[in-house]
Amino acid sequence: MKKVLLSLFSLGLTIPALAQLPVSTSPENKNVVLEEFTGLNCVYCPDGHKRANQLSANNPGDVVLINVHAGSFATPGPGEPDYRTPDGQAIDNEANVSGYPAGTINRRVFSNFSQNPGGWAMSRADWATAASTVLGESSYVNVALEGDIDLATRTLTVDVEAYFTANTAPSSVRMNIALLQDSVLGPQTGASQFYPAMLLPDGRYVHMHMLRDMITPTWGDTISTTTMGTLFSKTYTYNIPQDINGVPLSLGDLNVVGFIDEGKGPVITGAKGPMTYTVPAGASVTDLSLKGTTSLPTTYCDNQITPEVTVNNVGGAAASNFDVSYTLNGGSPVTQNVSTTVAAGDSTTVSFPAVTLSNGINDLSYTVSTANNNSLYDLSSGNDLDGQSGILTMPNGTFGTYFYEDMEAYSFRDVQLSNSIIDNRTSSFVTPISNSAVNGLNTPLGGFGNSAQSLFFYFYDIPANEKGSLVFEKLDLSGTSLNEIVFAHAYRQYDANSDDELNVLVSEDCGQTWNTIWSKSGPDLATGSIDNGNFFATAADWQWDTIRIPQYDGTPELMVKFEGVSDFGNNLFIDDIQFKNNTYVGEKEYASIPSVSVYPNPAQEQAQIEFPLSGKADVRLELTDVAGKTILQRQFLDQAQGSFRQMLDVSALPAGVYSLEVEAGGAQHRQKLIVQ
């Protein structure tokens, strides 16, 4: 057997000085232990990670970082990893966290900073100030520890020492040993906005200092002798599982930290220990890094791929006789053994036979493994995995000439709908939603309050410029005329500068190219006044939208996409989407408005619109050209019963034939308006 000491410097991060044994017997100041409460669905949490890393970099060797995934934002969605632990949730509860990210500095109550009175947890803006207080205080105890992992048995041995340098300690304190893992690759909301340095090219986030387990009991191991000059020494052993909640424990990325507290809190000081590895005789240690390099489909209708991976040997020893596998949609792995030798610094590419993707959402995952080679150890398994997820395919054929989607048949976070699919390729949050998904919300979220559900674009919590779409399969408009798209939407700006955007696009080549046929953003998209809370639509917030597309009459294959672009503003809701033409007039019928007068017609300068209102109503006037493009739109709210009159200025319009639509109180009228 032999032991090797590996120094892992990842992504240029500052690594705290390692507290090697024997422990110092000289009086020292306290070290900071920052327990950061975080979650993969927390937008602002990457900013907390950044601040914590900066605090460590500014105080090298004096800061211990522990990232605790707990609370609602750590709850994984479908297909997301689960980074939570029972110990972490218990600590989160004790800290009295009320918002994320949060953190404790040495589990102390800083009354000016506490999120809740008497609680340890404080917001990220206060960590540095609280830490400076702790760093300036003397400690009555020093801590040092080191760990060793037996690679053959996955047994971790931790030797720890604590030396008491003063007589100010209580009669008993507790030793806490935590197992952490670096370089855990996975999703993280808000990463591109708040900490892009931690994003890999494939979009995965590099999670650091992640709490995986407590080696001692959750609240520590009692030390009963604390007088000055006392040396506490103990050895802990821990059998490292292959994974926790399905998240692999990469032996080369594990760390141990130790800290002493006075019974849950406060923490007096802490340290991080170095890790060595016991390697079986005749074996070697390497580091294989895998990258999925499969060429993905260029259209939604291309369902043939050839899986491919590239393996880089970034370790110090040559590697051979390792396995490379891919899995499609959670099925059985397809494996190839690489028997050729890959020298340190070299790479090899492995291709598999072509496969056919299923209609809908497809996920590819890749793995490189040395498990079948007893003489080769790959310690950093965090880079042994890769994936290409959310590969969307649709049928090559058409599904109909018309369609109505009311969003009622689905569950929260469903992505595969009837004849359509939600495309969240840039991690925007688009989903069917009802009020049951929103704590304390009792009003229905369907269009105009008439139904339970709608399509939800969560722009309130999505970083700017991220996109999400609802994409419909191909319509067959052969032999049709009077084609139009009708839908309802509700949106309020977060503030006057919010410019969230909704685009409607069409494609005749199954998504290879798109043409925008309708686009609104910011105040033009808004259906109500500014709302700087988390907006959820009420019945009064909705309005109808009609897009006429006569230019696509007779098109044999037409896809339609509703695309939302976040400006980190406020939420958007869409419902009652209808594709209508001469073969189908739609689920939402309008009564006709009697006696609409348009004078003069033809018009040169102005045209007067006049018709009777049987009661108080909102009125909308819309003028479109022969291509279906909206030229002007006017809305008049709360018009009184009686005769409605309005002049339209057409003096700036090119001469031609236009379509005038009048909508009032659930009734509608459409006629030609000629401009000379």
C-alpha positions as CSV (number, residue, x, y, z in Angstrom):
1,M,0.0,0.0,0.0
2,K,1.0,3.6,-0.5
3,K,-0.5,7.0,0.3
4,V,-0.7,9.9,-2.0
5,L,-1.6,13.5,-1.1
6,L,-3.6,15.2,-3.7
7,S,-3.9,19.0,-3.9
8,L,-7.2,19.9,-5.6
9,F,-7.3,23.5,-6.9
10,S,-10.5,23.8,-8.9
11,L,-11.5,26.8,-11.1
12,G,-9.0,29.1,-9.5
13,L,-10.8,29.1,-6.2
14,T,-8.9,29.9,-3.0
15,I,-8.5,26.7,-0.9
16,P,-8.4,27.4,2.9
17,A,-5.1,26.5,4.5
18,L,-5.1,22.8,5.6
19,A,-4.9,22.2,9.4
20,Q,-2.5,19.3,9.6
21,L,-1.7,17.5,12.8
22,P,-0.3,18.0,15.3
23,V,-2.6,20.8,16.4
24,S,-1.0,24.1,17.4
25,T,-0.6,24.8,21.1
26,S,-0.2,28.5,20.8
27,P,-3.1,30.8,21.4
28,E,-4.8,31.9,18.2
29,N,-7.8,33.9,17.1
30,K,-11.0,32.3,16.0
31,N,-11.6,31.0,12.5
32,V,-14.9,31.7,10.8
33,V,-17.3,28.8,10.0
34,L,-19.9,30.0,7.4
35,E,-22.8,27.6,6.9
36,E,-24.5,28.8,3.8
37,F,-28.1,27.7,3.2
38,T,-28.8,27.4,-0.5
39,G,-30.7,25.6,-3.2
40,L,-30.5,24.7,-6.8
41,N,-33.7,26.5,-7.7
42,C,-32.8,29.7,-5.8
43,V,-32.0,32.6,-8.2
44,Y,-29.9,34.7,-5.8
45,C,-28.0,31.8,-4.3
46,P,-25.1,31.9,-6.8
47,D,-24.5,35.5,-5.5
48,G,-24.2,34.0,-2.0
49,H,-21.7,31.4,-3.3
50,K,-19.7,34.2,-4.8
51,R,-19.7,36.3,-1.6
52,A,-18.7,33.2,0.5
53,N,-15.8,32.4,-1.8
54,Q,-14.6,36.0,-1.8
55,L,-14.7,36.0,2.0
56,S,-12.5,32.9,2.0
57,A,-10.1,34.5,-0.5
58,N,-9.8,37.6,1.6
59,N,-9.0,35.6,4.7
60,P,-6.9,32.7,3.6
61,G,-6.7,29.8,6.0
62,D,-9.2,31.5,8.4
63,V,-12.6,30.7,6.8
64,V,-14.4,27.3,6.6
65,L,-17.2,27.2,4.1
66,I,-20.1,24.7,4.3
67,N,-22.9,24.8,1.7
68,V,-26.1,23.4,3.1
69,H,-28.8,22.6,0.6
70,A,-32.1,22.8,2.5
71,G,-35.5,24.5,2.3
72,S,-38.0,24.9,-0.5
73,F,-35.5,26.1,-3.1
74,A,-33.5,22.9,-2.6
75,T,-36.5,20.7,-3.4
76,P,-35.6,19.1,-6.8
77,G,-38.0,19.2,-9.7
78,P,-38.5,16.3,-12.1
79,G,-35.1,15.0,-13.3
80,E,-33.1,17.3,-11.0
81,P,-30.6,16.0,-8.4
82,D,-31.4,16.0,-4.7
83,Y,-28.6,17.6,-2.7
84,R,-30.5,17.7,0.6
85,T,-29.4,15.8,3.7
86,P,-31.3,15.2,7.0
87,D,-28.4,16.9,8.9
88,G,-28.6,19.9,6.7
89,Q,-32.3,20.3,7.1
90,A,-31.9,20.1,10.9
91,I,-29.3,22.8,10.9
92,D,-31.4,24.9,8.6
93,N,-34.4,24.6,11.0
94,E,-32.3,25.5,14.0
95,A,-30.8,28.6,12.3
96,N,-34.3,30.1,11.8
97,V,-33.9,30.8,8.1
98,S,-36.6,33.0,6.5
99,G,-35.1,33.7,3.1
100,Y,-32.5,32.2,0.8
101,P,-29.6,32.5,0.4
102,A,-28.9,32.8,4.1
103,G,-25.9,32.0,6.3
104,T,-24.7,31.6,9.8
105,I,-21.4,33.0,11.0
106,N,-20.2,30.6,13.8
107,R,-23.9,29.9,14.7
108,R,-24.0,33.2,16.6
109,V,-26.9,35.6,17.0
110,F,-25.9,38.9,15.5
111,S,-29.0,40.8,16.6
112,N,-28.5,43.6,14.0
113,F,-28.4,41.1,11.2
114,S,-30.7,38.2,12.2
115,Q,-33.3,37.4,9.6
116,N,-35.6,36.5,12.6
117,P,-35.2,37.8,16.1
118,G,-32.9,35.4,18.1
119,G,-31.9,33.5,15.0
120,W,-28.5,32.7,13.7
121,A,-29.4,33.1,10.0
122,M,-28.5,36.4,8.3
123,S,-28.6,37.7,4.7
124,R,-25.5,37.5,2.5
125,A,-24.9,41.2,2.6
126,D,-24.0,40.9,6.4
127,W,-21.7,37.9,6.3
128,A,-18.5,39.8,5.8
129,T,-19.2,42.3,8.6
130,A,-20.1,39.5,11.1
131,A,-17.0,37.5,10.0
132,S,-14.7,40.4,10.7
133,T,-16.0,40.5,14.3
134,V,-15.3,36.8,14.8
135,L,-11.8,36.9,13.2
136,G,-10.8,39.6,15.7
137,E,-11.7,37.5,18.8
138,S,-9.3,35.2,20.6
139,S,-10.1,31.5,20.7
140,Y,-9.7,29.2,23.8
141,V,-9.2,26.2,21.6
142,N,-7.4,25.2,18.4
143,V,-8.5,22.5,16.0
144,A,-6.6,20.4,13.4
145,L,-7.6,17.3,11.5
146,E,-6.7,15.2,8.5
147,G,-8.4,12.4,6.6
148,D,-7.4,9.4,4.6
149,I,-9.5,7.3,2.2
150,D,-8.7,3.7,1.6
151,L,-9.5,3.4,-2.1
152,A,-10.0,-0.4,-2.0
153,T,-12.6,-0.3,0.8
154,R,-14.0,3.3,0.5
155,T,-13.2,3.7,4.2
156,L,-12.6,7.3,5.5
157,T,-10.4,7.7,8.6
158,V,-10.4,11.1,10.2
159,D,-7.9,12.0,12.9
160,V,-8.7,15.1,14.8
161,E,-7.1,17.0,17.7
162,A,-8.3,20.0,19.8
163,Y,-6.0,21.9,22.2
164,F,-7.3,24.2,24.8
165,T,-5.2,27.3,25.2
166,A,-7.2,29.1,27.9
167,N,-9.5,28.4,30.9
168,T,-12.5,30.3,29.5
169,A,-14.2,27.3,27.9
170,P,-17.4,25.9,29.5
171,S,-17.1,22.5,31.3
172,S,-18.0,20.7,28.0
173,V,-18.0,21.5,24.3
174,R,-18.8,19.5,21.2
175,M,-16.6,18.4,18.3
176,N,-18.3,18.4,14.9
177,I,-16.9,16.7,11.8
178,A,-18.6,17.3,8.4
179,L,-18.0,15.5,5.1
180,L,-18.0,18.0,2.2
181,Q,-17.8,17.5,-1.6
182,D,-16.4,19.9,-4.2
183,S,-17.0,20.0,-7.9
184,V,-20.5,18.6,-7.9
185,L,-21.8,19.3,-11.4
186,G,-25.5,20.0,-11.8
187,P,-28.1,22.7,-12.4
188,Q,-28.4,26.0,-10.6
189,T,-30.9,28.7,-11.2
190,G,-29.4,32.2,-11.5
191,A,-25.9,31.1,-12.2
192,S,-25.5,32.9,-15.5
193,Q,-26.6,36.1,-13.9
194,F,-24.9,36.1,-10.6
195,Y,-21.9,33.7,-10.8
196,P,-21.1,32.8,-14.5
197,A,-17.5,31.9,-13.5
198,M,-18.9,28.6,-12.0
199,L,-20.7,27.6,-15.2
200,L,-19.1,25.0,-17.5
201,P,-19.6,25.3,-21.3
202,D,-22.4,22.8,-21.3
203,G,-24.4,24.9,-18.8
204,R,-23.7,22.8,-15.7
205,Y,-22.8,24.6,-12.5
206,V,-19.9,23.7,-10.2
207,H,-21.2,23.3,-6.7
208,M,-18.5,23.6,-4.0
209,H,-18.3,22.9,-0.2
210,M,-21.5,20.8,-0.4
211,L,-22.5,19.2,2.9
212,R,-22.9,15.5,2.2
213,D,-23.1,14.0,5.7
214,M,-22.1,14.6,9.4
215,I,-19.5,12.1,10.5
216,T,-20.2,13.0,14.1
217,P,-23.8,13.2,15.3
218,T,-25.7,16.2,13.9
219,W,-24.9,18.3,16.9
220,G,-21.4,17.0,17.6
221,D,-19.5,14.7,19.9
222,T,-19.1,15.8,23.5
223,I,-15.6,16.8,24.9
224,S,-15.9,16.8,28.7
225,T,-12.5,18.1,29.7
226,T,-11.8,21.6,28.6
227,T,-9.2,23.1,31.0
228,M,-6.2,24.9,29.6
229,G,-3.5,22.5,28.4
230,T,-6.0,19.7,27.6
231,L,-5.4,17.8,24.3
232,F,-8.4,16.1,22.8
233,S,-7.6,13.4,20.2
234,K,-9.9,11.0,18.5
235,T,-10.1,8.9,15.3
236,Y,-13.4,8.6,13.4
237,T,-14.1,6.1,10.7
238,Y,-16.8,6.4,8.0
239,N,-17.8,4.1,5.3
240,I,-18.3,6.2,2.2
241,P,-21.4,5.2,0.2
242,Q,-21.5,5.2,-3.6
243,D,-24.1,8.0,-3.6
244,I,-26.4,10.0,-1.4
245,N,-29.9,10.5,-2.8
246,G,-28.6,9.3,-6.2
247,V,-25.7,11.9,-6.2
248,P,-22.4,10.1,-6.5
249,L,-19.7,10.7,-3.9
250,S,-16.5,11.3,-5.8
251,L,-13.6,10.2,-3.6
252,G,-11.2,12.7,-5.1
253,D,-13.6,15.6,-4.3
254,L,-14.3,14.9,-0.7
255,N,-13.1,17.1,2.2
256,V,-13.4,17.0,5.9
257,V,-13.9,20.0,8.2
258,G,-14.1,20.2,12.0
259,F,-15.4,22.8,14.4
260,I,-16.1,23.1,18.1
261,D,-19.3,24.6,19.5
262,E,-20.8,25.0,22.9
263,G,-23.9,22.9,22.2
264,K,-25.4,23.6,18.8
265,G,-24.0,27.1,19.0
266,P,-22.1,29.3,19.2
267,V,-19.2,27.8,17.1
268,I,-15.8,28.8,18.6
269,T,-13.5,27.9,15.8
270,G,-13.0,25.4,12.9
271,A,-10.6,24.1,10.4
272,K,-10.3,22.1,7.2
273,G,-8.2,19.0,6.9
274,P,-6.0,17.7,4.1
275,M,-7.0,14.4,2.4
276,T,-4.7,11.5,1.6
277,Y,-5.4,8.3,-0.2
278,T,-4.3,4.7,0.5
279,V,-3.7,3.2,-2.9
280,P,-3.5,-0.7,-3.3
281,A,-0.1,-2.0,-4.3
282,G,0.3,-2.2,-8.1
283,A,-2.6,0.3,-8.8
284,S,-2.4,3.8,-10.2
285,V,-4.5,6.9,-9.8
286,T,-5.6,8.9,-12.8
287,D,-8.4,11.4,-13.7
288,L,-10.5,10.7,-16.7
289,S,-12.8,13.6,-17.9
290,L,-15.7,12.8,-20.2
291,K,-17.6,15.1,-22.6
292,G,-20.7,14.2,-24.7
293,T,-20.0,15.3,-28.3
294,T,-23.1,13.9,-30.0
295,S,-24.3,16.0,-32.9
296,L,-27.8,17.0,-31.9
297,P,-30.8,17.4,-34.3
298,T,-31.1,20.7,-36.1
299,T,-34.8,20.5,-36.4
300,Y,-37.6,19.1,-34.2
301,C,-38.3,16.4,-36.8
302,D,-34.8,15.0,-37.0
303,N,-34.9,11.9,-34.7
304,Q,-31.7,10.1,-35.7
305,I,-28.5,10.6,-33.7
306,T,-25.1,8.9,-33.3
307,P,-24.1,9.0,-29.7
308,E,-20.4,10.0,-29.2
309,V,-18.2,10.9,-26.3
310,T,-14.7,12.2,-25.9
311,V,-12.6,11.1,-23.0
312,N,-9.6,13.3,-21.9
313,N,-6.9,11.9,-19.6
314,V,-6.2,14.9,-17.3
315,G,-4.5,12.8,-14.7
316,G,-0.8,11.9,-14.3
317,A,-0.9,8.2,-15.3
318,A,-1.8,6.5,-18.5
319,A,-5.2,4.8,-18.6
320,S,-6.6,1.8,-20.4
321,N,-9.2,-0.9,-20.0
322,F,-12.0,1.5,-18.9
323,D,-15.7,1.6,-19.8
324,V,-17.6,4.3,-21.6
325,S,-21.4,4.2,-21.6
326,Y,-24.4,6.1,-22.7
327,T,-28.0,5.9,-21.5
328,L,-31.0,7.2,-23.5
329,N,-34.1,8.3,-21.5
330,G,-33.1,6.3,-18.4
331,G,-33.0,3.0,-20.3
332,S,-30.3,0.3,-20.2
333,P,-26.7,1.5,-20.6
334,V,-24.9,0.9,-23.8
335,T,-21.3,0.2,-23.0
336,Q,-18.0,0.0,-24.9
337,N,-14.7,-0.9,-23.3
338,V,-11.6,1.2,-24.3
339,S,-8.7,-1.2,-24.4
340,T,-6.2,1.1,-26.0
341,T,-3.9,3.1,-23.8
342,V,-4.6,6.8,-23.4
343,A,-1.5,8.6,-22.2
344,A,-1.6,11.5,-19.7
345,G,-2.8,14.6,-21.5
346,D,-4.2,12.7,-24.5
347,S,-7.8,12.0,-25.4
348,T,-9.9,9.4,-27.3
349,T,-13.3,9.7,-29.0
350,V,-15.8,6.8,-28.8
351,S,-18.8,6.5,-31.2
352,F,-21.8,4.2,-30.8
353,P,-24.3,2.9,-33.4
354,A,-27.0,5.3,-34.5
355,V,-30.3,5.3,-32.5
356,T,-33.8,6.7,-33.0
357,L,-35.1,9.3,-30.6
358,S,-38.7,9.1,-29.3
359,N,-41.2,11.9,-30.0
360,G,-41.1,14.3,-27.1
361,I,-38.2,15.0,-24.6
362,N,-35.1,12.9,-24.9
363,D,-32.2,12.9,-22.4
364,L,-28.7,11.4,-23.0
365,S,-26.4,10.7,-20.1
366,Y,-22.8,9.5,-20.4
367,T,-20.4,7.8,-18.0
368,V,-16.7,6.8,-18.0
369,S,-15.8,4.3,-15.3
370,T,-12.8,2.4,-14.1
371,A,-14.9,0.2,-11.8
372,N,-14.0,-3.0,-13.8
373,N,-10.3,-2.3,-13.6
374,N,-8.9,-3.1,-10.1
375,S,-5.6,-1.5,-10.9
376,L,-6.9,1.9,-12.0
377,Y,-8.6,4.5,-9.8
378,D,-10.3,7.6,-11.1
379,L,-10.8,9.7,-8.0
380,S,-12.5,12.8,-9.4
381,S,-15.7,11.2,-10.6
382,G,-17.4,14.6,-10.8
383,N,-16.0,14.9,-14.3
384,D,-16.9,11.3,-15.2
385,L,-20.5,12.2,-16.0
386,D,-22.0,14.3,-18.8
387,G,-25.3,14.7,-20.4
388,Q,-27.2,16.3,-23.2
389,S,-30.7,16.8,-22.0
390,G,-34.0,18.3,-23.3
391,I,-33.5,17.0,-26.9
392,L,-36.9,17.6,-28.3
393,T,-38.4,15.8,-31.3
394,M,-41.8,15.9,-32.9
395,P,-43.6,13.8,-35.4
396,N,-42.8,14.3,-39.0
397,G,-46.5,14.3,-39.9
398,T,-49.2,16.9,-39.2
399,F,-51.8,16.6,-36.5
400,G,-54.7,18.6,-37.9
401,T,-55.9,21.8,-39.5
402,Y,-57.1,23.6,-36.4
403,F,-56.7,23.2,-32.6
404,Y,-57.8,24.6,-29.3
405,E,-55.7,24.4,-26.1
406,D,-57.2,25.4,-22.8
407,M,-54.3,24.2,-20.5
408,E,-56.7,22.3,-18.3
409,A,-55.5,18.7,-18.8
410,Y,-52.0,19.0,-17.3
411,S,-50.1,19.1,-14.0
412,F,-47.7,21.7,-12.7
413,R,-44.3,21.3,-14.4
414,D,-45.6,19.1,-17.2
415,V,-43.6,19.7,-20.3
416,Q,-45.2,17.4,-22.9
417,L,-48.6,18.6,-23.7
418,S,-51.2,17.6,-26.3
419,N,-49.7,18.2,-29.8
420,S,-47.1,20.5,-28.2
421,I,-44.1,20.6,-26.0
422,I,-42.5,23.1,-23.6
423,D,-38.9,24.0,-24.6
424,N,-36.9,25.3,-21.6
425,R,-33.5,24.9,-23.2
426,T,-32.1,28.0,-21.4
427,S,-33.6,27.0,-18.1
428,S,-36.5,29.5,-18.2
429,F,-39.5,28.3,-16.1
430,V,-42.6,27.7,-18.3
431,T,-45.3,25.4,-17.0
432,P,-49.1,24.9,-16.8
433,I,-50.2,26.3,-13.5
434,S,-53.2,26.5,-11.2
435,N,-53.7,28.3,-7.9
436,S,-52.9,25.1,-6.1
437,A,-49.2,25.6,-7.0
438,V,-49.2,29.0,-5.2
439,N,-49.4,29.2,-1.5
440,G,-52.3,31.2,-0.3
441,L,-53.7,31.9,-3.8
442,N,-57.4,31.2,-4.1
443,T,-58.4,32.9,-7.4
444,P,-58.5,30.8,-10.5
445,L,-55.6,31.3,-13.0
446,G,-57.4,30.4,-16.2
447,G,-58.3,33.0,-18.8
448,F,-60.6,35.7,-17.5
449,G,-61.1,33.6,-14.3
450,N,-63.3,31.2,-16.3
451,S,-61.1,28.1,-15.8
452,A,-58.5,26.7,-13.4
453,Q,-55.3,26.7,-15.4
454,S,-53.1,28.7,-17.8
455,L,-49.6,28.7,-19.2
456,F,-47.2,30.4,-16.8
457,F,-43.9,32.2,-17.7
458,Y,-42.2,32.8,-14.3
459,F,-40.3,36.0,-15.3
460,Y,-40.4,37.3,-11.8
461,D,-37.7,34.8,-10.8
462,I,-35.9,34.1,-14.1
463,P,-32.7,36.1,-15.1
464,A,-32.9,38.5,-17.9
465,N,-32.5,37.2,-21.5
466,E,-33.4,33.6,-20.7
467,K,-36.1,32.1,-22.9
468,G,-38.8,29.5,-22.7
469,S,-41.3,28.4,-25.3
470,L,-44.4,26.4,-26.0
471,V,-43.9,24.8,-29.4
472,F,-46.8,23.1,-31.3
473,E,-46.5,20.3,-33.8
474,K,-47.2,20.8,-37.4
475,L,-50.6,22.0,-38.6
476,D,-51.8,21.1,-42.1
477,L,-53.4,24.3,-43.5
478,S,-53.7,22.9,-47.1
479,G,-57.0,24.1,-48.6
480,T,-57.7,26.5,-45.7
481,S,-58.3,30.2,-45.7
482,L,-58.9,33.0,-43.1
483,N,-56.3,31.5,-40.8
484,E,-55.7,33.2,-37.5
485,I,-54.3,32.6,-34.1
486,V,-56.4,33.7,-31.1
487,F,-55.2,33.6,-27.5
488,A,-55.6,35.4,-24.2
489,H,-52.8,36.8,-22.1
490,A,-52.3,38.6,-18.8
491,Y,-49.1,40.5,-17.8
492,R,-48.1,43.3,-15.6
493,Q,-44.7,45.0,-15.5
494,Y,-42.6,44.9,-12.3
495,D,-41.6,48.5,-12.8
496,A,-41.5,51.0,-15.7
497,N,-38.3,49.5,-17.0
498,S,-39.4,45.9,-17.1
499,D,-39.3,44.7,-20.7
500,D,-40.4,41.1,-20.6
501,E,-41.3,39.9,-24.1
502,L,-43.8,37.6,-25.8
503,N,-43.2,36.5,-29.4
504,V,-45.3,34.3,-31.6
505,L,-43.3,32.7,-34.4
506,V,-44.1,30.2,-37.2
507,S,-41.9,27.7,-39.1
508,E,-42.4,25.9,-42.4
509,D,-39.3,23.7,-42.0
510,C,-40.0,22.0,-38.6
511,G,-38.1,24.6,-36.6
512,Q,-34.9,25.1,-38.6
513,T,-35.9,28.7,-39.3
514,W,-38.6,30.9,-37.6
515,N,-40.5,34.0,-38.7
516,T,-41.9,36.3,-36.1
517,I,-45.5,37.2,-36.7
518,W,-46.4,39.0,-33.5
519,S,-44.3,40.5,-30.7
520,K,-45.0,42.6,-27.7
521,S,-42.9,43.6,-24.7
522,G,-43.0,45.8,-21.6
523,P,-45.8,48.4,-21.6
524,D,-47.2,47.1,-24.9
525,L,-47.6,43.6,-23.5
526,A,-49.0,44.8,-20.2
527,T,-52.7,44.3,-19.5
528,G,-52.8,46.1,-16.2
529,S,-50.9,48.6,-14.1
530,I,-47.4,48.1,-12.7
531,D,-47.2,45.5,-9.9
532,N,-43.9,45.2,-8.1
533,G,-45.0,42.1,-6.3
534,N,-45.0,38.5,-7.6
535,F,-47.9,39.0,-10.1
536,F,-50.7,36.4,-10.5
537,A,-53.5,37.1,-12.9
538,T,-57.0,37.9,-11.8
539,A,-60.1,37.8,-14.1
540,A,-59.7,41.6,-14.8
541,D,-56.1,41.2,-16.0
542,W,-56.8,39.3,-19.2
543,Q,-57.2,40.5,-22.8
544,W,-57.7,38.7,-26.1
545,D,-55.2,38.8,-28.9
546,T,-55.8,37.9,-32.6
547,I,-53.1,37.3,-35.2
548,R,-54.3,37.0,-38.7
549,I,-52.0,35.0,-41.0
550,P,-53.6,34.9,-44.4
551,Q,-50.1,34.7,-45.9
552,Y,-50.0,31.1,-44.6
553,D,-53.3,30.0,-46.1
554,G,-52.7,26.7,-47.9
555,T,-49.4,26.0,-46.1
556,P,-49.1,22.2,-45.9
557,E,-46.9,22.2,-42.7
558,L,-46.8,25.1,-40.2
559,M,-45.4,25.0,-36.7
560,V,-46.3,27.7,-34.1
561,K,-44.2,28.8,-31.2
562,F,-45.1,31.0,-28.2
563,E,-41.7,32.3,-27.0
564,G,-41.2,34.3,-23.7
565,V,-38.1,36.3,-23.1
566,S,-37.4,37.3,-19.5
567,D,-36.3,40.7,-18.5
568,F,-36.3,39.6,-14.8
569,G,-39.6,41.5,-14.5
570,N,-43.0,40.0,-13.8
571,N,-45.1,37.0,-14.7
572,L,-46.9,36.3,-17.9
573,F,-50.0,34.0,-18.4
574,I,-51.4,32.6,-21.6
575,D,-54.6,30.7,-22.1
576,D,-57.2,29.6,-24.6
577,I,-54.9,29.2,-27.6
578,Q,-56.9,28.7,-30.8
579,F,-55.7,28.0,-34.4
580,K,-58.8,29.0,-36.5
581,N,-59.7,29.1,-40.2
582,N,-62.6,28.6,-42.5
583,T,-62.9,25.0,-41.4
584,Y,-63.1,25.8,-37.7
585,V,-64.2,29.1,-36.0
586,G,-62.9,28.3,-32.5
587,E,-64.1,27.5,-29.0
588,K,-64.3,31.1,-28.1
589,E,-67.2,32.6,-30.0
590,Y,-68.0,36.3,-30.2
591,A,-71.5,37.7,-30.7
592,S,-71.7,40.2,-33.5
593,I,-72.0,43.9,-32.9
594,P,-75.0,45.3,-34.8
595,S,-75.1,48.5,-36.8
596,V,-71.3,49.4,-36.9
597,S,-70.9,52.5,-39.0
598,V,-67.6,53.4,-40.7
599,Y,-67.6,56.8,-42.5
600,P,-66.2,57.8,-44.9
601,N,-65.2,54.5,-46.5
602,P,-63.0,54.9,-48.5
603,A,-61.2,57.3,-46.2
604,Q,-58.3,59.7,-46.8
605,E,-57.6,61.5,-43.6
606,Q,-59.9,60.1,-40.9
607,A,-62.6,57.5,-40.5
608,Q,-65.4,57.7,-37.9
609,I,-66.4,54.5,-36.1
610,E,-69.8,54.5,-34.5
611,F,-72.0,51.7,-32.9
612,P,-74.3,51.3,-30.0
613,L,-73.3,49.9,-26.6
614,S,-76.0,48.1,-24.7
615,G,-74.1,48.5,-21.4
616,K,-70.8,49.6,-19.9
617,A,-67.9,47.9,-21.7
618,D,-64.2,48.0,-22.8
619,V,-63.8,48.7,-26.5
620,R,-60.9,47.6,-28.7
621,L,-60.3,48.8,-32.3
622,E,-57.7,47.1,-34.4
623,L,-56.6,47.7,-38.0
624,T,-54.6,45.0,-39.9
625,D,-53.2,45.0,-43.4
626,V,-53.7,42.3,-46.1
627,A,-50.7,40.3,-44.7
628,G,-52.4,40.1,-41.2
629,K,-49.9,42.6,-39.6
630,T,-51.4,44.9,-36.9
631,I,-51.1,48.5,-38.1
632,L,-52.7,50.2,-35.2
633,Q,-54.7,49.2,-32.1
634,R,-56.7,51.4,-29.7
635,Q,-58.3,50.4,-26.4
636,F,-60.9,52.4,-24.5
637,L,-61.8,51.2,-21.0
638,D,-65.1,51.5,-19.2
639,Q,-67.1,53.1,-22.0
640,A,-70.6,54.2,-20.9
641,Q,-73.8,52.7,-22.3
642,G,-75.1,54.5,-25.4
643,S,-73.5,55.4,-28.7
644,F,-69.7,54.9,-29.0
645,R,-68.0,57.2,-31.5
646,Q,-64.2,57.4,-32.3
647,M,-62.2,59.0,-35.1
648,L,-59.3,56.9,-36.5
649,D,-56.5,58.9,-38.1
650,V,-55.5,57.1,-41.3
651,S,-53.6,59.9,-43.0
652,A,-50.2,58.3,-42.6
653,L,-51.3,54.9,-43.9
654,P,-50.4,53.7,-47.4
655,A,-53.4,53.5,-49.8
656,G,-54.9,50.0,-49.7
657,V,-57.4,47.6,-48.2
658,Y,-57.4,47.0,-44.5
659,S,-59.4,44.9,-42.1
660,L,-61.0,46.7,-39.2
661,E,-62.0,44.7,-36.1
662,V,-64.2,46.1,-33.4
663,E,-64.6,44.3,-30.1
664,A,-66.8,45.3,-27.2
665,G,-68.3,43.5,-24.2
666,G,-67.8,40.0,-25.6
667,A,-69.1,41.0,-29.1
668,Q,-67.1,41.5,-32.3
669,H,-67.4,43.0,-35.8
670,R,-65.1,42.9,-38.7
671,Q,-65.2,44.7,-42.0
672,K,-63.0,46.2,-44.8
673,L,-61.7,49.8,-44.6
674,I,-60.3,51.3,-47.8
675,V,-57.7,54.0,-47.5
676,Q,-57.1,56.2,-50.6
